[in-house]
Amino acid sequence: MQALEITHANKTVRNGARDQQKILADLSLTVAPGDFITVLGGNGAGKSTLFNSISGTLMLDSGTVAIKGQDITRLPEEKRAKYIARVFQDPKLGTAPRMTVAENLTLAQKRGQKRGLHLRKLKEQRAYFQTICASIGNGLENHLDTPTGHLSGGQRQALSLLMATLTKPELLLLDEHTAALDPKTAKQLMQVTDQKITASQLTCLMITHKMEDALTYGNRLLVMKKGRIVHDFSAAEKADLSLQDLFLFFEEDADLEVG
């Protein structure tokens, strides 16, 4: 059974009374369990629209989305959270700023579940939270009682990744999750990301504008343009690609970067 199956997805937006733009154009995609797929494309290629259509932020005009054979095409975003975890580009979007690191992690344990009134049991879980935070390697374990709004951007994004993977999702969406970080912090977070995906055998789609990351990470590479997947490289095909090959795909796009 496929982890994700998108069939003939179409989405059109209106920019005015007469101006329409097709941002997904009959797109179909099958993702196997354990796939780690990097997604490249210039501005307006449809990458974020694809992720929004999967997560339920945006409803398709036509087509279907299924997770592990379950049709979720018309499910609202909050109900899709049972299957899908997402880390955004902006570190502020993945955490509750007034809640501490420990409180955010406790909340993440209930992703996609019905929530009622109950004891948080933070003391009982403190050692566990310290252990998983220490695995990041950026000192997050020393800030369990710190409101996340006081963390650095790198620490906050690392926490978002921990929260997204705390309970194994059917699908992990990484939406340019290192783009807002400095190069050193971004490199460290990508290494941690790869380790977590590999160790937990997660199924993951990752949008990136960094072509080196697209070549380095994952077992499959998609290139999007004008709402379509124009290239779908397997692990073997990706291994034969160079940065120059990717530059040729995007010679008219200025928003991709090396590094």
N, C-alpha and C positions, 0 to 999 in steps of 0.2 A: 504494500500500500504506500502511495506517495505521501511525503510529508506535506507538500503543498502542490496544488494543481489549479492553475488559472487558465480559463478557457475563453477565448474570443472576447477579451476585455476591451470595452470601448468607453471613453469618457470625453465629452465635449464641454467646454466652458464658453460663456458669453462674455466678451469684452465690451459689448455695446449692443445697441438695438439690432444692428445688422452684422456685427463682427463676431464670428464663432471660431474657436480654435480647438482642434482635436488634440488632446494631450495624451490619450491612450488610443492606439489604432489597431484594433483586432489583435491584441497581444495575448499570446498563449505561452505558458511556462509550466514546466514540471520540475519539482525539486524532490530529490530522493532523501530519505532519512540520513542524517550525518553529513549532507552536503554543506560546504562552507563556500558560498558564492560571493565574489566581489562584483560590484556593479559600477561601471564607468559610463559617463555620458556628459555632454556639454550642458550648459544652462538651457532649460526648456526641453531637454530630451525626454522627460517623463519619469525620472527616477523617483522623486518625492511623491508624485502622483501614484506611482506603482505601490510604494510603501503605504500611502494613505488609503489606497483601495484594499490592501491586504489587512490593515489594522482596523478599518471601519471608520476612519476619519472622513472618508469620502466614499459615497456610494456610486457604483458603476451605472452607466446608462444601460448597458447590456453586457452579458457575459457572466461567468460564475467564478467563485473562489471557494476552494475546499481545502480543509486541513484534515489530514488522515482520513479522507473519505467523507468527512462531515461537511455538508454544504453550509457555509457561513455567509453567503453572499448578502443576505438581508439582515444579518445580525448586527445590532448596534455595537459601537466600540467597546463599551463596558462588558458586554457578554463575550466578545472575542478575546478579552484579557485572560480568559481561562486557558487559551491556547497560545497566545502571542505576548512576547515581551519586547519592548522597544527602548533603545537608548538614542536620544536626540543629539543634535550638534550643540545646542545650548546647554551647558551644565546646569542651568537653573530650572530646566524643564523636568528633570527626572527625580527630583527630591522635594520634600516639604521643608522650606527654609527655617521655619520656627521649631521644627522637631529635631531632636538630637540624632546623631548617627545611629545609635541603638534603637531609637523609636522608629526611624525610617526602615531599618532592617526588619523590625518586628512587623511593620505594616506590609513589607514586601512578602513576608511569609504567607500572607492571606490573599495574595493576588488571585483574582478570578473566583474567590470564594465568597459566600454570604458572610457578612460580618454582623456580630451582635455585641452586646456588652459583656466583657470578660476581663479578667486580670491579665496584665501585659506580661508578667513573669520575666521582667528584664534581668533581675539578679541571676535567675537560673540559667539564662542564656548568655550571660556576659562573657564567660570563657570561650564559648563557641563563636560569638561575634568578634572577640579579640583575635581568635585564630584565623578566621577568614579575612579579616581586615589586614592582618599581618602578611597574608599571602600576596597582597598588592605591592608591598615594599616601599610605600611612600609615607609611612608614619600614621596612617589612618587609625590604627589600633589604639593610638594614644588620644583619640578624640571621640570616644564613644559617647561622652556626655556633652559634646559640643554641638550647638545648633548648626545644621548644615549650611545655613546662610553665612556662617563665619569661616567656612573652609575655603581653601584655595580652589581655583577652577579645576585643577588636576585631581585633587582629592575628591571634589564633588562629583566629577565625571567617573572616577573610579568607584565611588559609592553607587552611582547609577548603574554601573555594570554589575556590581555585586548584587544589587537589588533585582536586576533583570534576570540573573542566573541563579538566584538563591533557591528557588524551586524550579526545576528543569522545565522550561517551556517547550511546547511542540515546535515553536519557531521563534528565533531571535532575530530582530531587525535592528541593525546598527546603521543609523542615519547620519553619516559623516561624524561619528562620535569623537574623533580626535581633531577635527578641523579648527576648533576654537582654542587649542592648546599650543604652547610653545613647542618647537621641534623635539627637544629632549623629553618633555613630558608626554608628548604624543607617541614617540617611539616606545617609551616604557609601557604606556597603556596598551599599545598594539601588541606588544609581547605578552602582556598579561591576558589580553583578550584571546590571543591564539592559544595560550596554555589552557584557559578555561574551556574554550570550545572543544579542544582536542581531548582534554581529560574527561569531560562530561559527554562527549560525542553529541554535541548540540548541532541542530540544523540551523544554519545562519545565512542571512542575506546582508551584505555590508556595502552601502554606498560609500564611495570614496572619490576624491578628486586627485589623490596622490597615486600616480601611476606606478611608482616603486612598490607601494603597498599592494596594489592590485596584482602585481606580478609575484610578490613574495608570499602573500597569504592566500589560503583557500585552495580548493581543488577544481575550481571552475570560475570562468570569467565571462560576464555578460557585458556587451557594449550596446547602449541604447542611443537612438536618434529619432527625433520626431515621433515619440510615442510607440516606437517599435524596438524590438530586440534585433539588431542588425548583425551581431556576431555572438556566438555562444561557443566558447572555447573549453574543451575538456582539460583535465589536468595535464595530459601529455602534450596537447596543442599549446597550452599556456606555457609549459616549460620551454618550448621552442621560440617563444616571443621575446623580443627585446624592447627596451624603452623606445628605440627608434621606430619599431613597428607600431607601437601605440601612438607615437607622435604623428605618424602618417594618417591614422584614423581620425585624429583631432587637429589636423593642421590649420583648420579654420576656427578652432575654439581656443580661447585664451585663458580659460578658467581652470585648466588642469595644471598641476604643478609636479615637479620632480622632488622627491624627498619624503 
